[in-house]
Amino acid sequence: MKILILGGCGYIGTKLTNDLLKKNYKITVYDTQWFGNYLKQHKNLKIIKGDVRSIDNKIFKNVNTVINLANIANDPSVDLSPTLSWEVNVLSLFQILNKCKKNKVKHFIHSSSGSVYGIKTEKKVTEDLELVPLSIYNKTKMISERILLSFKDDLTFHSIRPATVCGYSPRMRFDVSVNNLTLQALKYKKIKVFGGNQIRPNVNIIDISRIFQHFIINKNKIRSGFYNAGFENLSILKIAKMISKFTGAKINILKNNNDPRSYKLDSSKLLETGFKPKCNVRYAIEELISMYKRKKLNDNDSNYTVKWMKKKNIK
Ligand SMILES: NC(=O)c1ccc[n+]([C@@H]2O[C@H](COP(=O)([O-])OP(=O)(O)OC[C@H]3O[C@@H](n4cnc5c(N)ncnc54)[C@H](O)[C@@H]3O)[C@@H](O)[C@H]2O)c1
């Protein structure tokens, strides 16, 4: 079975590619490699350096499943260049899906975001609630889902709405909450928390990779649609306290929080398809601490999306 992973050199993509290779899938990764390439050579892996805005039709030939992770992947980096973000996250998706259609690709897995809901007070934020995207990033995600819907007669699609992902990948991101707070604790013995009471859903990267695999294995059994993927709704302060327990770091709560997002995800729909999460935030923190102690965590500007995009003038 042949899988094409767009954005396969990223934080989620690197972990997912390695996991799929262990299961003997044939993988093509297509990525601009803006943040580097941490994938190792493998007999079943082909890596192509390229931009999805100009991806060649022939790359889709004989592909069974396309996984789309190639996006400008958070609020500040999208704000840095909204035009680039609309082009990559939305307009190129339309082109990609047309190429899938032309080449008779029958399965598409898309990474949307749990943040499409905006601020929600409902106890259970389920897939049927209205989307009120706050940022341009969230808007690109919402519109990309509409594009997917318009191809529902051509292929089966599974659009995952992940919570904030945490844990270790060979290509690390330290601009996501748990990873960022854990690194602060390890490096400075202090954790700075802005506000702290905002609730965010979380998902371990091991489970995110398993969710993609779940949709690959069950592609003919699970109906097309949108699936929340977050299993722990925690306040930032609670996360900081967990990290402090493991590291002894002091927590410094700052008042000026300019990020209003606060929401809880309910992932019952995904669980009803038979998926069972295995890992949690605590496991991610412990794994990151262990990798840090073994000097296996890279920490440089390329691990912070917006900082790196500014430095490399990607816009
Ligand atoms: N990490 C999270 O917490 C999280 C949460 C929700 C949703 N997501 C979504 O999951 C996806 C992957 O996120 P990630 O954390 O791995 O981000 P990432 O930035 O680490 O990975 C994205 C990859 O896509 C590549 N890319 C970007 N634009 C491209 C283009 N035009 N052509 C080809 N390649 C391109 C980048 O080089 C990078 O390797 C994104 O769509 C993101 O919005 C991530």
The ligand as a Tripos MOL2 file, in Angstrom:
@<TRIPOS>MOLECULE
LIG
   44    48     1     0     0
SMALL
NO_CHARGES

@<TRIPOS>ATOM
      1 N1          1.1400   20.4250   16.2820 N.am      1 LIG1
      2 C1         -0.0700   20.6950   16.7440 C.2       1 LIG1
      3 O1         -0.2820   20.9110   17.9580 O.2       1 LIG1
      4 C2         -1.2480   20.7340   15.7940 C.ar      1 LIG1
      5 C3         -2.5360   20.8590   16.3340 C.ar      1 LIG1
      6 C4         -3.6240   20.9220   15.4650 C.ar      1 LIG1
      7 C5         -3.4180   20.8490   14.1030 C.ar      1 LIG1
      8 N2         -2.1520   20.7300   13.6080 N.ar      1 LIG1
      9 C6         -1.9960   20.6790   12.1420 C.3       1 LIG1
     10 O2         -1.2640   19.5110   11.7870 O.3       1 LIG1
     11 C7         -0.4630   19.7900   10.6210 C.3       1 LIG1
     12 C8          1.0000   19.4630   10.8970 C.3       1 LIG1
     13 O3          1.4310   20.2320   12.0230 O.3       1 LIG1
     14 P1          2.8960   20.1390   12.6080 P.3       1 LIG1
     15 O4          2.8050   20.4610   14.0490 O.co2     1 LIG1
     16 O5          3.5460   18.8950   12.1860 O.co2     1 LIG1
     17 O6          3.5600   21.3880   11.8740 O.3       1 LIG1
     18 P2          5.0100   21.5500   11.1900 P.3       1 LIG1
     19 O7          5.1440   22.9880   10.8670 O.co2     1 LIG1
     20 O8          6.0390   20.9060   12.0580 O.co2     1 LIG1
     21 O9          4.8660   20.6960    9.8570 O.3       1 LIG1
     22 C9          4.3690   21.2050    8.6610 C.3       1 LIG1
     23 C10         5.2870   20.7070    7.5550 C.3       1 LIG1
     24 O10         4.7220   21.1420    6.3200 O.3       1 LIG1
     25 C11         5.7440   21.6460    5.5040 C.3       1 LIG1
     26 N3          5.1520   22.6320    4.6050 N.ar      1 LIG1
     27 C12         4.5800   23.8160    4.9230 C.ar      1 LIG1
     28 N4          4.1590   24.4490    3.8110 N.ar      1 LIG1
     29 C13         4.4650   23.6330    2.7670 C.ar      1 LIG1
     30 C14         4.2750   23.7330    1.3600 C.ar      1 LIG1
     31 N5          3.7660   24.8360    0.8100 N.pl3     1 LIG1
     32 N6          4.6450   22.6880    0.5800 N.ar      1 LIG1
     33 C15         5.2180   21.5700    1.1240 C.ar      1 LIG1
     34 N7          5.4530   21.4420    2.4460 N.ar      1 LIG1
     35 C16         5.0730   22.4630    3.2640 C.ar      1 LIG1
     36 C17         6.7730   22.2580    6.4630 C.3       1 LIG1
     37 O11         8.0650   22.3110    5.8820 O.3       1 LIG1
     38 C18         6.6960   21.2830    7.6360 C.3       1 LIG1
     39 O12         7.6570   20.2600    7.5030 O.3       1 LIG1
     40 C19        -0.7230   21.2460   10.2660 C.3       1 LIG1
     41 O13        -1.7640   21.3030    9.3390 O.3       1 LIG1
     42 C20        -1.1960   21.8450   11.5930 C.3       1 LIG1
     43 O14        -2.0140   22.9730   11.3830 O.3       1 LIG1
     44 C21        -1.0620   20.6710   14.4130 C.ar      1 LIG1
@<TRIPOS>BOND
     1     1     2 1
     2     2     3 2
     3     2     4 1
     4     4     5 ar
     5     4    44 ar
     6     5     6 ar
     7     6     7 ar
     8     7     8 ar
     9     8     9 1
    10     8    44 ar
    11     9    10 1
    12     9    42 1
    13    10    11 1
    14    11    12 1
    15    11    40 1
    16    12    13 1
    17    13    14 1
    18    14    15 2
    19    14    16 1
    20    14    17 1
    21    17    18 1
    22    18    19 2
    23    18    20 1
    24    18    21 1
    25    21    22 1
    26    22    23 1
    27    23    24 1
    28    23    38 1
    29    24    25 1
    30    25    26 1
    31    25    36 1
    32    26    27 ar
    33    26    35 ar
    34    27    28 ar
    35    28    29 ar
    36    29    30 ar
    37    29    35 ar
    38    30    31 1
    39    30    32 ar
    40    32    33 ar
    41    33    34 ar
    42    34    35 ar
    43    36    37 1
    44    36    38 1
    45    38    39 1
    46    40    41 1
    47    40    42 1
    48    42    43 1
@<TRIPOS>SUBSTRUCTURE
     1 LIG1         1 GROUP 0 **** ****
